[in-house]
Every structure is written in structure tokens, then in C-alpha cells.
Amino acid sequence: MAMRIINEKYINSLLAKEKAPSEKSALAVIRKALRRKGLSLEEAAVLINAKGIEKKLFDAAARVKKEIYGERVVFFAPLYASDYCVNDCKYCSFHVSNKLFTRKQLTMQDLRRQINILINMGHKRTLLEFGEHPVKCNIDYVIDVINTIYSVKNPKGNIRRINVNIAPTTVKNYRRLKKANIGTYQLFQETYHRPTYKKLHKGLKRNYNRQITAHIKAFKAGIDDFGIGVLFGLYDWRFEVLSLVSHAQYLDKNLGVGPHTISVPRFRPAPTVNYRPEYPVSDKDFLKIIAILRLSVPYTGMILSTRETPAIRRAAFKIGISQASAASVTSVGGYGIKRKEKQFRISDERPLGEVIMSLLDDNMLPSFCTACYRLGRTGHDFMDMAKPGAIQNFCRPNGLMTFAEYLEDFAVGSVYRKGYKVIKHYLNQIKDKSVRNKTKERLLRIKQGIRDLYF
């Protein structure tokens, strides 16, 4: 099955075949991409190797992103529950051979403290992160963590949606995750290049086939909302991009559901990690990656982490990114307490309010929406709306309302004033008069103290 998902020989042949595409052929691919139907692997290879078309590429990606996901960027925060791990991945500081690392696993009391901090920042969704450990991080612990997070409520709100990143597991365990009401099941291949994958991994994660078929097992268990990604820098980004597109196409064709999200992390240094990327990705190429993925898989949400600098994040938001972490920490129990044990170093350490202000300066809409998950708009239902761009009919009003919540509960001064200016601007762009009037009425109710209104 893994060979059907990623055919390395075919991908390499495409990269060789399209090694020096003409500007004419590249612009033809871009024109096709503007139809928002996606690209073939061969067409994506043309854009990967094309030279001198960056402006047109970025303009096209920005247009497609706006037509499907609009002006919004949805924010979340990662939450590391445990760094116990049996794997020895060369790029990760959680590796089992790290004997300088003081391991930590959150108790339910620890977890409640961490969640209250996230809620008091303004976050409404989190991505749960666990090391792989069959005893310390078994499915019972994972479920307990999820249930505890959902139970935490304070005067500033609650976490409304939990996305989960855990190692591949059994169909039975995936069913338990589904029953626990998770949002997206996220799992990265890290690198699709088999020799590189084998070289960089030891332990349970060394099994390439187990990793790449995990989403299929999850789907069999009823989880129809999943995220994929690679860690750029481990291998040639050109190969990785085509592999991501190939993986997305395989899932879409065989399950009827493509990935809800594609993540694009770049390697970052970490304590006790001696590995240095053999294929470092420049800022210019990184933005090109985002644009090509946006055009190749237009319906997918694209996620950017705080691995990237504020400047790169600002540029990426405009050309394809629709979800981003903010005010993140990458250590277990690290919110409110500085810990030296981090999975990797981050590059954007701004508090959430500053990230939001930067977005407002670019006339973009910060969002904390979780409506699709809670109304069952996942899987086929989400794809039916995302592919033609109809999902924006829900995204814009829900984004406006969740951002209004943030403004009322957390913002002051210029953020508050500028935030409502942006809300007014995009409220007037809701084409359906009935939806626009209902959104306007609900925004007034939010000012009166009512919360959690959505379409």
C-alpha cells in the first residue's frame, strides 16, 4: 500500500522530466490552478522547477486562498502532555537517548493549570502533543487528557476543540479517540524519502509503512478529519512537496476525503540535537512551497507554527496559510513556567495579542472558530463545501463572531478599535443578506455578554 501512496521512482522521474520548464508552460499551470480544482503531480513539478515566476505564483496562491478560505487565519496553541518517548529520532530533543532531559508527564491537575492559562490568553482550540511511549502515553492516558481538557471552564471560556497528534495506533484505539470527540487527527510522515526516513529513525517510529498508513486505519475507525505534513530540511523539498500532493490525492481518491490540513514545519535546532539538516530550505523556497501546495491542494487548510519568524509568518498568511499556532511553548507544562526541556526552539515568541495586531495591520481576520467540528462538518461534508469554496460562507461569519468574543474578553486600546474596524469591513462583505443580518444581530449579543454563537 505504501508504494501506491508514494511512488518514489515516478516522483523522481517527474522532477527530472520537468527540470527546466519554460515560463509559458509554468504560467499555463498557474492559470489552471486558478480554477481551484488542484494540480496533477506533473503540473506541480512544473511549478517546483520553474524560475522567475514567483510573483505570479504568489499572487495566484493568495487569490485561491482568499476564494476558498477568505481573509481569516485561525489560531490555536499546542499543548505538550508528555515527553516520554521510546523513539530515537535524530531531529527531536525528545529522543530516548537524551539522558540530559528531565522527563515530564502532566497530571490531570497540571493539565488543568495549563488549560486555564491557554483559556486566559484567548485560545479556544489546542493541538495535543505526546511522545510515543506504550506505557506512559497509552490510550487510557490520552483519553483522560482529552476528557479533562473539555471539562475545564472558567469565566473567560473553555477549549472548544482538541486536535490530537499521537503515534500510529490500532483501529480499536482510534475508535476511542473518535468517541472522545477529537477534532483533527494529525500525523506527519516527517520525510517521504524512504532511505532518509530509515536513517533518521530508531524505535517504533522506524516503521515507514506503519506511519504512512495510519490515517487509513483512523478512517476505518470513523475519524474522517486528518492532517498530514513533513519536516522540511530532512530531504529535498521538491521531492517532499510532490509526495505531500501524492499522499493527499491518494487519500482523496481512495477514502473520498483528502487531508483537512497540511502542515509545513521547517527544522529548528533543539537542546541535545546534533543533527543539522542536509537539505536546508531557504526563506524564498519555503514561501514557494506554501504557494505550490495551496495551488495543488486548494481545499486543504494549511498550518504554520511558531518555528517561523514573524516576517515569514506575515508573508505566509497572505499566500496560503489558514491556521497558525500563536504564543506557543514546546515543552511539557511550559505555559506559565519556563522549562529548558523543549522539543525545538521557536522563532516567533510574540504574545497572542501582538500576533493578532499584526494580522489586523494587514486587514486580515483573526479567527477562533470551531464550528465545523461541532456541527459535524468534517470528512465528506467538509470536502463538499471546501472544494468549491462554499466553506467561506460559514468561515467568515463564524470568524467574525469568535474574534468579537476575543475583543470583548481580552482586547484593549488599539487592538479593540482596529479589531472592530476589521469586523465591520468583513461584515459588509457577507453577500447573503439574511446571513449578514443574523451575524450583525449575533455580534450585538456578543457585546451583551452572550458567547459561543455560530453557524
Secondary structure per residue as TSV (DSSP state, phi and psi in degrees):
chain	resnum	aa	ss	phi	psi
A	1	M	-	360.0	-40.7
A	2	A	H	-58.9	-35.5
A	3	M	H	-67.2	-30.7
A	4	R	H	-73.9	-28.4
A	5	I	H	-76.0	-47.8
A	6	I	-	-127.9	108.2
A	7	N	-	-99.6	94.0
A	8	E	H	-59.2	-41.1
A	9	K	H	-61.1	-43.7
A	10	Y	H	-66.9	-43.4
A	11	I	H	-61.7	-45.1
A	12	N	H	-64.1	-34.8
A	13	S	H	-67.4	-36.1
A	14	L	H	-66.8	-43.0
A	15	L	H	-63.6	-34.4
A	16	A	H	-74.1	-40.6
A	17	K	H	-64.6	-40.4
A	18	E	T	-100.4	34.1
A	19	K	S	-64.7	-32.5
A	20	A	S	-137.6	67.3
A	21	P	-	-68.5	150.6
A	22	S	-	-75.0	157.9
A	23	E	H	-61.1	-35.5
A	24	K	H	-61.5	-45.7
A	25	S	H	-68.0	-36.5
A	26	A	H	-66.3	-41.7
A	27	L	H	-67.8	-31.1
A	28	A	H	-65.2	-39.5
A	29	V	H	-64.9	-42.0
A	30	I	H	-62.2	-41.9
A	31	R	H	-61.5	-41.0
A	32	K	H	-63.6	-40.7
A	33	A	H	-61.6	-28.3
A	34	L	T	-67.5	-11.9
A	35	R	T	-77.6	-9.7
A	36	R	S	66.6	30.9
A	37	K	S	-104.8	-0.5
A	38	G	-	88.5	177.0
A	39	L	-	-128.6	153.2
A	40	S	-	-74.9	166.8
A	41	L	H	-61.1	-38.7
A	42	E	H	-64.4	-40.6
A	43	E	H	-68.3	-39.2
A	44	A	H	-63.4	-37.2
A	45	A	H	-63.1	-34.3
A	46	V	H	-61.3	-46.1
A	47	L	H	-67.5	-35.8
A	48	I	H	-60.0	-42.6
A	49	N	H	-94.4	-8.8
A	50	A	-	-68.8	145.7
A	51	K	-	-115.7	146.4
A	52	G	S	74.9	16.1
A	53	I	-	-115.9	14.5
A	54	E	H	-56.2	-45.0
A	55	K	H	-61.4	-47.2
A	56	K	H	-65.1	-36.8
A	57	L	H	-63.1	-48.0
A	58	F	H	-66.8	-39.4
A	59	D	H	-62.5	-41.7
A	60	A	H	-66.3	-42.7
A	61	A	H	-63.0	-41.2
A	62	A	H	-62.3	-40.2
A	63	R	H	-66.2	-45.8
A	64	V	H	-63.9	-42.2
A	65	K	H	-60.0	-43.7
A	66	K	H	-67.0	-38.5
A	67	E	H	-72.1	-24.9
A	68	I	H	-99.7	-50.7
A	69	Y	H	-106.2	-5.6
A	70	G	T	73.7	-155.4
A	71	E	T	-91.0	4.0
A	72	R	E	-89.6	155.7
A	73	V	E	-131.7	122.7
A	74	V	E	-89.1	131.3
A	75	F	E	-103.5	148.4
A	76	F	E	-150.2	172.6
A	77	A	E	-130.6	136.0
A	78	P	E	-74.5	149.7
A	79	L	E	-133.1	114.7
A	80	Y	E	-87.9	118.0
A	81	A	E	-92.1	-30.5
A	82	S	E	-158.5	138.8
A	83	D	-	-111.4	13.0
A	84	Y	-	-68.5	132.2
A	85	C	-	-152.8	142.1
A	86	V	S	-98.0	-3.1
A	87	N	-	-91.6	160.6
A	88	D	-	-127.9	64.3
A	89	C	-	-79.5	130.4
A	90	K	T	-67.9	-20.2
A	91	Y	T	-99.0	1.0
A	92	C	-	-123.4	132.6
A	93	S	T	-75.1	-8.2
A	94	F	T	-78.9	0.1
A	95	H	-	-55.3	143.7
A	96	V	T	-63.7	-26.1
A	97	S	T	-80.1	-1.6
A	98	N	-	-76.1	95.0
A	99	K	T	-87.1	-8.0
A	100	L	T	-87.5	-3.9
A	101	F	-	-88.9	126.8
A	102	T	-	-88.6	106.7
A	103	R	-	-70.4	148.8
A	104	K	-	-144.3	143.5
A	105	Q	B	-134.2	130.3
A	106	L	-	-69.6	131.4
A	107	T	-	-77.9	169.5
A	108	M	H	-64.7	-31.5
A	109	Q	H	-68.4	-43.6
A	110	D	H	-57.0	-44.1
A	111	L	H	-62.1	-43.5
A	112	R	H	-61.2	-38.9
A	113	R	H	-63.3	-44.3
A	114	Q	H	-63.2	-43.5
A	115	I	H	-65.7	-39.5
A	116	N	H	-61.7	-36.5
A	117	I	H	-64.2	-44.6
A	118	L	H	-63.7	-42.7
A	119	I	H	-61.3	-41.9
A	120	N	H	-72.5	-13.1
A	121	M	H	-77.9	-30.4
A	122	G	T	121.1	0.1
A	123	H	-	-73.7	146.8
A	124	K	-	-121.4	-10.7
A	125	R	E	-139.0	151.6
A	126	T	E	-137.2	156.1
A	127	L	E	-111.1	115.1
A	128	L	E	-80.6	132.9
A	129	E	E	-122.2	134.7
A	130	F	E	-135.0	142.8
A	131	G	-	-71.7	164.6
A	132	E	-	-93.6	114.1
A	133	H	-	-149.9	111.1
A	134	P	T	-58.2	-24.3
A	135	V	T	-98.4	-56.9
A	136	K	T	-66.6	-35.8
A	137	C	T	-117.4	45.8
A	138	N	-	-73.3	172.4
A	139	I	H	-63.6	-30.1
A	140	D	H	-62.5	-42.8
A	141	Y	H	-65.2	-43.9
A	142	V	H	-58.8	-45.4
A	143	I	H	-65.2	-40.8
A	144	D	H	-59.9	-41.4
A	145	V	H	-62.0	-46.7
A	146	I	H	-61.0	-48.7
A	147	N	H	-62.5	-37.9
A	148	T	H	-65.8	-43.3
A	149	I	H	-60.5	-46.3
A	150	Y	H	-64.1	-23.3
A	151	S	H	-81.7	-15.1
A	152	V	-	-82.4	122.0
A	153	K	E	-137.1	138.4
A	154	N	E	-138.3	176.9
A	155	P	T	-56.8	-20.4
A	156	K	T	-93.0	-2.1
A	157	G	E	128.0	-146.6
A	158	N	E	-163.3	166.6
A	159	I	-	-83.5	121.4
A	160	R	-	-95.1	-20.5
A	161	R	E	-148.6	134.9
A	162	I	E	-117.1	117.0
A	163	N	E	-94.0	151.6
A	164	V	E	-131.1	132.9
A	165	N	E	-119.4	100.1
A	166	I	-	-128.8	161.2
A	167	A	-	-63.2	158.7
A	168	P	-	-52.8	141.0
A	169	T	-	-140.6	-164.6
A	170	T	-	-88.4	162.3
A	171	V	H	-58.3	-40.0
A	172	K	H	-59.6	-44.3
A	173	N	H	-70.0	-35.2
A	174	Y	H	-63.6	-35.3
A	175	R	H	-62.1	-36.9
A	176	R	H	-67.8	-37.8
A	177	L	H	-62.0	-44.3
A	178	K	H	-59.3	-44.5
A	179	K	H	-65.4	-28.5
A	180	A	T	-78.3	0.2
A	181	N	T	73.1	44.4
A	182	I	-	-74.9	163.5
A	183	G	S	-89.9	-100.5
A	184	T	-	-90.6	136.5
A	185	Y	E	-93.7	114.9
A	186	Q	E	-108.2	131.7
A	187	L	-	-152.2	126.4
A	188	F	-	-95.6	147.6
A	189	Q	-	-79.6	-16.6
A	190	E	B	72.3	-59.2
A	191	T	-	-146.5	138.3
A	192	Y	-	-87.3	-6.6
A	193	H	-	-81.6	111.8
A	194	R	H	-58.1	-47.6
A	195	P	H	-60.9	-40.2
A	196	T	H	-67.2	-42.2
A	197	Y	H	-57.2	-46.2
A	198	K	H	-64.3	-38.7
A	199	K	H	-68.4	-33.1
A	200	L	H	-94.6	-7.9
A	201	H	-	-122.3	139.9
A	202	K	-	-135.0	149.9
A	203	G	S	99.9	-163.1
A	204	L	G	-59.9	-32.5
A	205	K	G	-71.7	-9.9
A	206	R	G	-64.7	-18.3
A	207	N	-	-78.1	98.6
A	208	Y	H	-58.4	-45.0
A	209	N	H	-65.7	-37.9
A	210	R	H	-60.1	-41.8
A	211	Q	H	-66.7	-46.7
A	212	I	H	-77.5	-18.0
A	213	T	T	-100.7	3.6
A	214	A	H	-61.6	-40.0
A	215	H	H	-64.6	-31.4
A	216	I	H	-68.5	-40.7
A	217	K	H	-62.9	-42.5
A	218	A	H	-61.3	-39.8
A	219	F	H	-63.7	-40.0
A	220	K	H	-60.9	-27.7
A	221	A	T	-86.8	-0.5
A	222	G	T	102.6	-1.0
A	223	I	-	-84.9	113.3
A	224	D	-	-114.2	18.3
A	225	D	-	-133.1	108.3
A	226	F	E	-140.5	159.4
A	227	G	E	-123.1	144.3
A	228	I	E	-123.0	171.0
A	229	G	E	174.5	169.0
A	230	V	B	-132.7	165.8
A	231	L	-	-100.5	102.6
A	232	F	B	-69.0	134.1
A	233	G	T	121.5	-21.8
A	234	L	S	-74.2	-34.3
A	235	Y	S	-147.6	175.2
A	236	D	-	-53.2	121.4
A	237	W	H	-61.9	-27.7
A	238	R	H	-64.1	-44.5
A	239	F	H	-64.7	-42.5
A	240	E	H	-65.0	-40.1
A	241	V	H	-63.7	-47.1
A	242	L	H	-63.0	-33.7
A	243	S	H	-68.4	-41.1
A	244	L	H	-59.5	-44.4
A	245	V	H	-64.5	-41.6
A	246	S	H	-62.3	-43.2
A	247	H	H	-61.9	-45.7
A	248	A	H	-60.5	-43.3
A	249	Q	H	-66.1	-37.9
A	250	Y	H	-63.3	-46.8
A	251	L	H	-62.5	-44.0
A	252	D	H	-62.8	-43.6
A	253	K	H	-71.6	-41.3
A	254	N	H	-92.5	-26.2
A	255	L	H	-107.3	-15.6
A	256	G	S	78.5	5.9
A	257	V	-	-138.9	114.3
A	258	G	-	-82.5	179.3
A	259	P	-	-67.8	134.7
A	260	H	S	-67.3	-34.5
A	261	T	E	-137.8	150.4
A	262	I	E	-124.6	126.3
A	263	S	E	-102.6	148.2
A	264	V	-	-129.8	56.2
A	265	P	-	-70.2	145.2
A	266	R	B	-105.4	149.9
A	267	F	-	-56.4	137.5
A	268	R	-	-130.5	146.7
A	269	P	-	-61.3	158.0
A	270	A	-	-151.2	154.6
A	271	P	T	-56.3	136.0
A	272	T	T	67.5	7.3
A	273	V	-	-97.2	111.6
A	274	N	-	-88.6	-15.5
A	275	Y	-	-62.4	139.3
A	276	R	-	-126.0	137.0
A	277	P	-	-59.0	131.5
A	278	E	S	-79.1	-17.4
A	279	Y	S	-131.8	63.3
A	280	P	-	-59.1	143.4
A	281	V	-	-106.6	122.8
A	282	S	-	-71.0	163.0
A	283	D	H	-59.3	-41.7
A	284	K	H	-61.2	-46.0
A	285	D	H	-69.4	-33.2
A	286	F	H	-63.0	-44.2
A	287	L	H	-66.5	-33.6
A	288	K	H	-64.5	-40.0
A	289	I	H	-56.1	-48.7
A	290	I	H	-61.4	-44.9
A	291	A	H	-64.3	-42.9
A	292	I	H	-66.0	-41.3
A	293	L	H	-64.9	-39.2
A	294	R	H	-61.0	-39.9
A	295	L	H	-77.6	-33.0
A	296	S	H	-77.4	-37.0
A	297	V	S	-128.1	70.5
A	298	P	T	-64.8	-26.0
A	299	Y	T	-78.1	-16.6
A	300	T	S	-80.4	146.0
A	301	G	E	-74.6	143.9
A	302	M	E	-118.2	133.2
A	303	I	E	-111.4	135.9
A	304	L	E	-125.6	135.7
A	305	S	-	-101.5	179.1
A	306	T	T	-80.7	10.8
A	307	R	T	-61.6	-28.0
A	308	E	S	-93.3	154.2
A	309	T	-	-71.9	160.0
A	310	P	H	-54.4	-38.8
A	311	A	H	-65.6	-44.3
A	312	I	H	-66.9	-40.3
A	313	R	H	-62.4	-41.5
A	314	R	H	-61.1	-43.0
A	315	A	H	-67.5	-39.9
A	316	A	H	-68.4	-35.1
A	317	F	H	-58.5	-32.8
A	318	K	H	-78.4	-26.8
A	319	I	H	-110.8	6.8
A	320	G	T	166.3	-26.8
A	321	I	-	-73.7	132.3
A	322	S	-	-119.2	-10.8
A	323	Q	E	-137.4	146.6
A	324	A	E	-153.6	143.9
A	325	S	E	-79.4	156.2
A	326	A	-	-152.0	144.2
A	327	A	S	56.4	40.8
A	328	S	-	-83.6	155.4
A	329	V	-	-126.6	154.1
A	330	T	-	-119.3	32.0
A	331	S	S	-128.7	153.9
A	332	V	T	-71.0	125.3
A	333	G	T	71.7	22.0
A	334	G	-	-84.1	-12.2
A	335	Y	T	-75.0	120.7
A	336	G	T	88.3	-13.5
A	337	I	S	-137.0	126.2
A	338	K	-	-78.4	124.4
A	339	R	-	-121.9	139.9
A	340	K	S	-78.5	-19.2
A	341	E	-	-81.6	97.2
A	342	K	-	-121.1	150.0
A	343	Q	S	-69.4	-38.3
A	344	F	S	-161.5	164.1
A	345	R	-	-83.1	141.8
A	346	I	-	-99.6	162.4
A	347	S	S	-114.3	-15.8
A	348	D	-	-117.2	99.8
A	349	E	-	-101.4	13.8
A	350	R	-	-66.2	145.0
A	351	P	-	-66.4	162.5
A	352	L	H	-55.9	-41.9
A	353	G	H	-59.2	-37.8
A	354	E	H	-70.2	-37.7
A	355	V	H	-63.8	-42.0
A	356	I	H	-63.3	-42.9
A	357	M	H	-62.2	-38.3
A	358	S	H	-62.3	-39.4
A	359	L	H	-65.3	-42.7
A	360	L	H	-63.3	-35.9
A	361	D	H	-60.2	-26.8
A	362	D	T	-98.2	14.4
A	363	N	T	58.0	38.0
A	364	M	-	-107.5	162.9
A	365	L	E	-107.7	112.0
A	366	P	E	-68.5	139.5
A	367	S	E	-135.7	149.3
A	368	F	-	-128.2	29.1
A	369	C	-	-68.5	141.8
A	370	T	-	-134.7	16.8
A	371	A	H	-63.5	-43.8
A	372	C	H	-57.5	-43.2
A	373	Y	H	-60.7	-44.6
A	374	R	H	-79.5	-18.5
A	375	L	T	-100.3	6.3
A	376	G	T	79.4	16.1
A	377	R	-	-83.8	68.6
A	378	T	-	-127.8	176.2
A	379	G	H	56.0	-131.5
A	380	H	H	-60.2	-39.0
A	381	D	H	-63.0	-42.4
A	382	F	H	-66.2	-44.6
A	383	M	H	-61.7	-38.6
A	384	D	H	-62.1	-27.2
A	385	M	H	-96.6	-34.2
A	386	A	H	-72.0	-40.1
A	387	K	T	-62.4	-42.9
A	388	P	T	-85.4	-4.4
A	389	G	T	92.8	5.3
A	390	A	T	-72.9	-15.9
A	391	I	T	-60.9	-25.0
A	392	Q	H	-64.4	-23.3
A	393	N	H	-63.7	-23.7
A	394	F	H	-98.1	-38.2
A	395	C	H	-61.4	-43.9
A	396	R	H	-66.0	-53.8
A	397	P	H	-62.4	-39.6
A	398	N	H	-67.6	-37.2
A	399	G	H	-62.8	-43.1
A	400	L	H	-60.3	-43.4
A	401	M	H	-71.1	-40.9
A	402	T	H	-69.7	-33.1
A	403	F	H	-70.4	-36.1
A	404	A	H	-61.7	-38.8
A	405	E	H	-57.2	-47.6
A	406	Y	H	-59.7	-45.1
A	407	L	H	-61.3	-43.5
A	408	E	H	-68.9	-35.1
A	409	D	H	-93.9	-21.9
A	410	F	H	-134.3	-24.0
A	411	A	-	-90.0	151.1
A	412	V	-	-140.0	164.0
A	413	G	H	55.9	-130.9
A	414	S	H	-65.6	-33.1
A	415	V	H	-63.8	-42.7
A	416	Y	H	-63.5	-48.5
A	417	R	H	-65.9	-47.0
A	418	K	H	-69.1	-34.3
A	419	G	H	-60.6	-45.6
A	420	Y	H	-71.8	-25.6
A	421	K	H	-65.4	-42.8
A	422	V	H	-67.0	-40.5
A	423	I	H	-58.9	-46.2
A	424	K	H	-60.8	-41.7
A	425	H	H	-60.0	-47.6
A	426	Y	H	-82.8	-23.7
A	427	L	H	-59.5	-42.0
A	428	N	T	-70.6	-12.4
A	429	Q	T	-94.2	-1.5
A	430	I	-	-70.8	115.2
A	431	K	-	-72.6	-38.8
A	432	D	-	-73.4	115.6
A	433	K	H	-60.9	-39.4
A	434	S	H	-64.5	-45.0
A	435	V	H	-64.9	-41.1
A	436	R	H	-60.7	-44.4
A	437	N	H	-67.8	-38.7
A	438	K	H	-65.9	-39.3
A	439	T	H	-64.7	-42.7
A	440	K	H	-60.4	-42.9
A	441	E	H	-65.0	-39.2
A	442	R	H	-72.4	-32.1
A	443	L	H	-63.3	-36.8
A	444	L	H	-65.8	-40.5
A	445	R	H	-64.1	-36.3
A	446	I	H	-63.6	-40.9
A	447	K	H	-62.4	-26.0
A	448	Q	T	-86.4	-0.4
A	449	G	T	108.4	-3.0
A	450	I	-	-77.3	141.7
A	451	R	-	-129.4	163.6
A	452	D	-	61.9	52.5
A	453	L	-	-101.9	136.8
A	454	Y	-	-161.5	160.8
A	455	F	-	-97.9	360.0
